[in-house]
Amino acid sequence: MFSMQYGFDFPETFDIDAVRRRAVEIGPRFDELPGLRYKGFLVSGHTALAPARYSPFYVWEDVEGMQSFLASAAFQALVDKYGRPIVDQWLPLAHHQAEDAAATTPLYATQEIVAIGDVQNIGELASRAAARVRELTGHPGFHTAIAALDASTWRHALTVFWSATPEASWGRVYEVPYFSRPTKR
């Protein structure tokens, strides 16, 4: 299992609602995507600190599924519309889903991405990430969390999906207009 993510920032004048509508429209196509464990269509509006952003987050069962998607007509259509994004690939450090995750749908996601210092011990980072993911499971509305490492840029990410408005903000808050969970893997 591993995750990938890319994103597009939009100017204040951009109609981010069009992205939300498009996510709901095309989301079901991902419900049959081979190798995909789940995908959150992450969308956030413009704020005083950040531009509007579309940043889908994928968790894959295997690399073949990701490779097939990146070579697909669907991904090429996205490239044709917005340009070729940098695709971050994240190795999981910790992952947990709520017991009722299959019966609920996340409406929000929070994401925190931080650089890892040169002296950071990766084993200790993984232990702290697992502890933090376990701690988050007790918060109201918790759905799924994945803590991951990008070893090419030495960054750590914590992405948490919520079935209710998060009681506190960990990093950037996104709406999730569609959450894809293929039943065939």
Backbone bond lengths (Angstrom), bond angles and torsions (degrees), N, CA, C in turn:
res aa  C-N    CA-C-N  psi(-1)  N-CA   C-N-CA  omega(-1)  CA-C   N-CA-C  phi
1 M - - - 1.451 - - 1.532 108.59 -
2 F 1.303 115.82 140.62 1.451 121.68 173.01 1.514 108.76 -159.35
3 S 1.316 116.08 168.23 1.461 119.33 -177.18 1.521 110.66 -123.12
4 M 1.321 114.06 160.56 1.463 120.78 174.79 1.517 108.15 -142.30
5 Q 1.324 114.43 156.77 1.454 119.73 -179.62 1.522 109.15 -157.47
6 Y 1.298 115.00 144.89 1.454 121.78 170.96 1.507 106.02 -137.86
7 G 1.311 117.20 169.16 1.454 118.02 -178.31 1.511 112.53 -156.09
8 F 1.315 113.37 159.36 1.460 121.80 177.84 1.514 108.17 -132.43
9 D 1.329 116.41 127.92 1.458 122.10 174.41 1.524 108.60 -95.76
10 F 1.332 115.66 143.40 1.457 121.01 -177.67 1.525 110.76 -125.73
11 P 1.336 116.55 148.75 1.469 119.43 179.06 1.535 111.20 -67.67
12 E 1.302 114.84 164.49 1.469 121.21 -177.75 1.526 112.45 -56.76
13 T 1.314 116.98 -30.76 1.467 120.71 -177.14 1.532 113.01 -80.19
14 F 1.323 117.94 -8.83 1.465 121.83 -178.02 1.527 110.42 -70.10
15 D 1.332 116.53 142.19 1.466 122.50 178.64 1.525 109.12 -84.66
16 I 1.326 117.20 89.36 1.463 121.36 -178.23 1.528 111.28 -67.56
17 D 1.338 116.99 -21.41 1.469 119.27 176.05 1.519 111.23 -62.98
18 A 1.326 117.83 -28.77 1.466 120.77 176.56 1.534 110.23 -63.79
19 V 1.320 117.23 -36.05 1.469 121.24 177.50 1.523 109.41 -68.71
20 R 1.323 117.82 -42.57 1.469 120.87 177.70 1.529 110.57 -59.05
21 R 1.330 116.27 -46.38 1.476 120.06 -179.79 1.524 110.84 -63.34
22 R 1.326 116.01 -41.08 1.472 120.31 -179.77 1.526 110.93 -64.92
23 A 1.321 117.57 -37.94 1.467 120.71 177.96 1.528 110.85 -60.59
24 V 1.319 116.66 -44.35 1.460 120.75 178.64 1.537 110.42 -65.39
25 E 1.316 116.48 -37.50 1.466 121.69 -179.32 1.534 112.32 -67.85
26 I 1.330 117.57 -46.93 1.468 119.63 -174.91 1.528 113.08 -94.78
27 G 1.310 118.01 -12.16 1.465 121.05 -177.07 1.514 114.91 -50.83
28 P 1.330 118.77 -45.88 1.470 119.03 -178.63 1.528 114.09 -59.38
29 R 1.313 118.26 -23.06 1.470 120.00 177.15 1.521 111.69 -62.43
30 F 1.315 116.40 -28.76 1.461 120.68 -178.74 1.527 112.37 -80.75
31 D 1.327 116.78 -12.07 1.464 120.56 179.89 1.521 112.59 -67.08
32 E 1.307 117.51 -13.45 1.465 121.75 179.43 1.531 112.09 -115.70
33 L 1.311 117.86 11.70 1.461 121.31 -174.92 1.533 110.86 -73.99
34 P 1.329 117.80 118.55 1.468 120.58 -179.27 1.528 112.15 -60.84
35 G 1.321 114.44 135.53 1.456 120.72 176.52 1.521 115.13 85.09
36 L 1.333 117.84 -7.38 1.472 120.77 -178.29 1.525 109.44 -87.48
37 R 1.315 116.32 126.38 1.468 120.80 174.09 1.526 109.02 -82.89
38 Y 1.335 116.91 -49.89 1.461 120.99 172.40 1.524 109.71 -163.73
39 K 1.336 114.54 160.65 1.457 122.33 177.36 1.514 108.12 -140.28
40 G 1.323 115.15 129.69 1.456 120.67 172.71 1.516 108.71 -106.12
41 F 1.314 116.60 125.93 1.466 122.16 174.77 1.526 105.75 -83.86
42 L 1.315 118.12 98.36 1.455 122.82 -175.26 1.525 110.60 -92.57
43 V 1.332 115.54 125.47 1.463 122.04 -177.60 1.529 108.61 -135.56
44 S 1.326 115.59 134.09 1.469 118.96 173.92 1.522 108.92 -136.40
45 G 1.313 114.35 142.69 1.459 120.29 178.17 1.521 111.49 -78.86
46 H 1.299 114.67 171.65 1.466 122.86 178.51 1.529 109.54 -66.20
47 T 1.334 116.51 136.56 1.465 121.68 174.30 1.530 108.02 -127.95
48 A 1.299 116.01 176.03 1.466 119.97 177.88 1.531 111.51 -64.77
49 L 1.333 116.56 -23.66 1.459 120.59 -176.27 1.528 114.28 -104.27
50 A 1.328 117.08 -14.57 1.470 118.38 -173.84 1.526 111.04 -151.26
51 P 1.330 115.86 149.06 1.466 119.40 177.11 1.535 110.80 -74.37
52 A 1.313 116.53 165.34 1.456 120.58 172.04 1.528 107.21 -60.02
53 R 1.345 116.48 146.89 1.463 119.26 -174.55 1.523 111.20 -146.57
54 Y 1.323 114.38 139.39 1.464 122.42 168.73 1.519 105.62 -115.09
55 S 1.333 117.27 121.40 1.456 120.30 -172.34 1.532 110.35 -145.22
56 P 1.331 117.56 75.72 1.467 119.46 -177.33 1.527 111.81 -61.62
57 F 1.322 114.86 143.26 1.452 122.91 -177.19 1.524 108.56 -121.64
58 Y 1.326 116.45 121.77 1.460 122.75 -176.16 1.523 110.38 -113.73
59 V 1.308 117.19 142.23 1.459 121.97 168.31 1.528 106.08 -120.87
60 W 1.329 114.78 121.24 1.461 122.69 -175.31 1.518 110.78 -106.38
61 E 1.326 115.12 147.13 1.460 121.32 173.00 1.523 110.35 -76.29
62 D 1.333 115.93 -34.68 1.463 119.87 -174.12 1.528 110.26 -150.91
63 V 1.320 115.36 161.13 1.463 120.88 -178.00 1.533 111.64 -68.98
64 E 1.328 117.39 -29.24 1.462 120.01 -179.05 1.530 111.66 -62.07
65 G 1.332 117.12 -38.62 1.459 120.35 178.25 1.518 111.33 -63.21
66 M 1.335 116.40 -43.36 1.462 120.25 178.42 1.522 110.75 -64.43
67 Q 1.327 116.70 -44.46 1.461 120.16 179.80 1.523 111.10 -60.62
68 S 1.317 116.84 -43.43 1.469 120.52 179.09 1.521 110.70 -61.96
69 F 1.332 116.54 -42.18 1.458 119.44 179.75 1.522 111.47 -64.48
70 L 1.339 117.10 -45.43 1.465 119.77 -178.66 1.532 112.27 -64.73
71 A 1.322 117.29 -23.32 1.468 121.64 178.04 1.530 112.43 -94.99
72 S 1.324 117.15 3.41 1.465 121.38 -173.93 1.528 113.28 -83.42
73 A 1.314 114.20 163.18 1.467 121.12 175.39 1.537 110.21 -65.14
74 A 1.320 117.62 -32.21 1.469 120.53 179.85 1.531 111.02 -64.24
75 F 1.326 116.40 -44.52 1.465 118.55 178.89 1.530 110.41 -69.00
76 Q 1.332 117.17 -37.65 1.464 119.97 178.70 1.531 110.69 -63.30
77 A 1.322 117.41 -35.97 1.469 120.58 177.52 1.531 110.07 -62.85
78 L 1.333 117.03 -39.17 1.459 120.88 177.38 1.532 109.97 -64.69
79 V 1.330 116.92 -43.35 1.467 121.80 177.95 1.529 110.19 -61.07
80 D 1.327 116.26 -43.26 1.468 120.26 179.94 1.521 111.70 -62.48
81 K 1.329 116.97 -34.35 1.465 120.74 -176.98 1.531 113.04 -82.02
82 Y 1.347 117.07 -42.72 1.466 120.55 -171.86 1.533 114.77 -117.18
83 G 1.326 117.72 -11.86 1.457 121.11 -174.98 1.524 110.75 102.91
84 R 1.330 116.13 163.14 1.471 120.23 -178.00 1.527 109.59 -78.95
85 P 1.327 116.65 117.78 1.468 119.31 -178.70 1.525 112.21 -84.61
86 I 1.307 115.51 160.40 1.455 121.07 166.43 1.522 105.94 -75.76
87 V 1.321 116.56 129.43 1.465 121.01 -178.79 1.523 108.33 -105.26
88 D 1.323 115.71 111.54 1.460 120.97 176.99 1.525 108.52 -79.34
89 Q 1.323 115.93 137.33 1.460 121.66 176.75 1.522 107.78 -118.44
90 W 1.318 115.03 126.97 1.461 120.79 -172.68 1.530 110.26 -117.71
91 L 1.327 115.85 131.58 1.461 122.14 174.72 1.520 108.47 -90.49
92 P 1.320 118.44 129.48 1.465 119.55 -175.65 1.527 112.65 -69.55
93 L 1.317 114.79 137.17 1.458 122.41 172.11 1.528 109.57 -104.25
94 A 1.333 115.84 -35.40 1.464 121.56 179.36 1.523 108.02 -157.52
95 H 1.323 116.15 145.91 1.467 121.85 -179.33 1.525 107.53 -148.67
96 H 1.329 115.80 135.86 1.462 119.55 176.39 1.522 109.08 -152.16
97 Q 1.328 114.95 141.98 1.465 121.09 174.13 1.518 108.62 -120.58
98 A 1.324 116.20 146.69 1.454 121.03 176.25 1.528 109.21 -63.04
99 E 1.320 115.80 154.69 1.463 119.83 179.73 1.519 112.18 -58.29
100 D 1.331 116.97 -32.60 1.466 120.61 -178.68 1.533 112.58 -97.61
101 A 1.333 118.08 17.80 1.469 121.18 -175.67 1.528 112.45 -58.28
102 A 1.316 118.00 -36.89 1.465 120.22 -179.19 1.528 111.67 -67.92
103 A 1.321 117.25 -23.59 1.459 121.32 -177.06 1.526 113.40 -98.78
104 T 1.327 117.35 -5.33 1.463 120.38 -179.26 1.522 109.70 -123.01
105 T 1.313 114.86 161.81 1.466 120.54 179.82 1.518 108.76 -122.70
106 P 1.328 117.26 128.48 1.459 118.15 177.66 1.525 111.43 -70.36
107 L 1.308 114.92 140.76 1.467 122.30 178.82 1.524 111.60 -109.17
108 Y 1.326 116.10 -18.45 1.460 122.59 -177.97 1.524 109.68 -137.61
109 A 1.315 114.74 160.93 1.456 121.47 171.31 1.520 107.72 -141.89
110 T 1.306 115.45 147.63 1.458 121.06 171.05 1.525 106.42 -119.08
111 Q 1.317 114.71 146.51 1.460 118.07 -179.74 1.523 109.71 -143.90
112 E 1.311 113.31 132.22 1.465 121.68 178.57 1.527 106.41 -125.59
113 I 1.318 116.48 124.70 1.463 121.69 178.34 1.518 107.22 -124.34
114 V 1.333 115.97 124.61 1.462 120.80 -178.26 1.529 110.62 -132.38
115 A 1.311 115.29 146.70 1.462 121.11 175.96 1.530 109.00 -72.53
116 I 1.311 114.94 145.65 1.461 121.26 178.26 1.525 107.33 -98.37
117 G 1.307 115.93 128.84 1.460 120.21 179.45 1.524 112.67 -66.11
118 D 1.315 115.86 158.22 1.468 121.67 -178.67 1.525 113.03 -60.03
119 V 1.298 117.69 -26.94 1.462 120.29 -177.25 1.530 112.63 -99.51
120 Q 1.314 116.75 3.24 1.466 121.50 -178.64 1.530 110.00 -65.49
121 N 1.317 117.06 126.42 1.451 122.58 176.08 1.529 107.82 -82.29
122 I 1.323 117.13 121.06 1.468 120.82 -174.92 1.527 111.37 -66.50
123 G 1.312 117.91 -35.88 1.470 120.61 176.65 1.519 111.63 -61.23
124 E 1.342 116.37 -43.29 1.469 120.47 177.46 1.526 110.67 -66.28
125 L 1.335 116.69 -39.45 1.459 120.74 177.17 1.526 110.20 -59.79
126 A 1.324 117.12 -44.43 1.470 121.18 179.80 1.521 110.90 -62.76
127 S 1.314 117.84 -40.18 1.475 121.34 178.82 1.525 111.21 -64.91
128 R 1.334 115.87 -44.44 1.476 119.40 178.25 1.526 111.22 -65.44
129 A 1.336 116.53 -38.25 1.469 120.42 178.90 1.527 110.65 -63.47
130 A 1.322 117.04 -43.57 1.467 120.64 179.00 1.530 110.56 -63.20
131 A 1.323 117.30 -40.82 1.466 120.70 178.13 1.527 110.89 -64.42
132 R 1.310 116.77 -40.87 1.470 119.55 -179.59 1.524 111.03 -67.11
133 V 1.326 117.37 -41.15 1.460 120.47 177.60 1.527 109.73 -61.46
134 R 1.327 118.03 -43.70 1.473 120.91 177.86 1.528 110.60 -61.10
135 E 1.337 116.96 -40.09 1.469 120.58 -179.68 1.521 110.96 -64.57
136 L 1.311 117.36 -38.16 1.467 120.91 -178.22 1.522 112.75 -66.91
137 T 1.320 117.76 -25.93 1.463 120.38 -177.48 1.522 112.60 -61.08
138 G 1.323 117.50 -21.65 1.461 120.65 179.80 1.514 114.52 -84.62
139 H 1.321 118.70 -4.71 1.462 121.16 -178.80 1.525 111.33 -81.85
140 P 1.338 117.26 142.42 1.462 120.35 178.98 1.534 111.27 -58.36
141 G 1.319 115.84 135.06 1.455 121.25 177.64 1.515 114.55 84.71
142 F 1.338 117.58 0.38 1.460 119.52 179.40 1.529 109.62 -60.02
143 H 1.331 115.89 134.41 1.463 121.70 177.76 1.531 111.29 -118.05
144 T 1.330 116.66 -60.47 1.465 121.87 -175.80 1.526 109.03 -151.04
145 A 1.319 116.36 144.38 1.470 120.65 174.18 1.518 109.06 -137.18
146 I 1.316 114.37 142.05 1.452 120.65 172.77 1.527 108.10 -136.60
147 A 1.320 114.75 125.46 1.460 121.66 173.05 1.520 105.43 -103.81
148 A 1.324 116.48 133.99 1.459 119.21 -172.81 1.522 111.61 -145.53
149 L 1.325 114.43 164.60 1.449 123.01 -176.77 1.522 109.83 -123.53
150 D 1.324 116.36 132.02 1.464 121.96 170.10 1.525 105.42 -103.06
151 A 1.332 115.84 102.42 1.461 120.49 -175.89 1.527 112.83 -78.70
152 S 1.327 118.02 -8.59 1.472 118.87 177.61 1.531 111.54 -83.61
153 T 1.336 116.77 -27.88 1.462 120.63 178.44 1.531 112.03 -119.65
154 W 1.321 117.16 1.14 1.456 124.25 -179.85 1.522 111.88 52.52
155 R 1.343 112.68 61.08 1.464 121.11 174.71 1.528 108.68 -124.12
156 H 1.302 114.27 152.21 1.462 122.17 176.59 1.524 107.47 -115.64
157 A 1.323 116.87 135.39 1.463 120.89 178.80 1.522 109.74 -124.49
158 L 1.309 114.92 141.72 1.459 121.90 170.60 1.521 106.29 -123.82
159 T 1.325 115.48 114.26 1.461 121.87 179.15 1.517 107.29 -115.03
160 V 1.336 115.98 125.07 1.459 121.47 -176.78 1.522 108.46 -126.38
161 F 1.319 115.43 129.85 1.462 121.81 176.08 1.526 108.52 -100.95
162 W 1.337 114.94 140.90 1.467 122.56 -174.81 1.530 110.05 -127.97
163 S 1.334 116.47 137.33 1.463 120.37 176.07 1.527 111.60 -89.44
164 A 1.308 117.23 -2.38 1.472 123.67 175.45 1.525 106.94 -142.98
165 T 1.315 116.16 167.20 1.460 119.94 179.29 1.525 109.32 -56.02
166 P 1.333 117.91 127.21 1.473 119.27 179.26 1.522 110.33 -60.47
167 E 1.322 116.24 137.86 1.469 119.56 -179.07 1.518 111.61 -71.79
168 A 1.295 116.81 -23.11 1.468 121.62 177.08 1.515 107.66 -142.57
169 S 1.281 115.78 158.11 1.459 120.19 -177.58 1.517 110.84 -100.10
170 W 1.299 115.84 123.90 1.459 122.02 172.00 1.510 105.51 -110.10
171 G 1.299 117.55 100.27 1.454 120.29 -179.54 1.520 111.47 75.70
172 R 1.308 115.63 -149.05 1.461 121.46 -177.65 1.528 110.54 -79.39
173 V 1.324 115.82 140.22 1.460 121.40 179.22 1.524 108.81 -103.02
174 Y 1.319 115.61 131.87 1.461 122.60 178.91 1.519 110.01 -121.49
175 E 1.312 115.26 153.02 1.460 120.88 165.19 1.524 106.28 -86.90
176 V 1.325 116.39 153.78 1.458 121.47 176.47 1.536 106.68 -123.11
177 P 1.349 116.94 88.53 1.462 118.54 -177.53 1.533 113.29 -68.50
178 Y 1.342 116.46 -19.73 1.473 119.64 175.29 1.523 108.46 -151.33
179 F 1.318 115.31 138.88 1.462 122.26 177.20 1.520 107.09 -126.72
180 S 1.311 115.31 114.24 1.459 121.34 -176.64 1.519 110.06 -93.56
181 R 1.339 115.52 131.79 1.468 122.58 178.72 1.516 108.51 -134.63
182 P 1.284 118.39 85.60 1.465 118.30 -179.92 1.527 111.51 -56.94
183 T 1.309 114.99 140.15 1.471 119.56 178.76 1.526 110.24 -89.53
184 K 1.333 117.25 -22.55 1.458 121.27 178.23 1.513 108.01 -99.03
185 R 1.315 116.51 126.25 1.468 119.59 178.35 1.491 109.97 -130.49
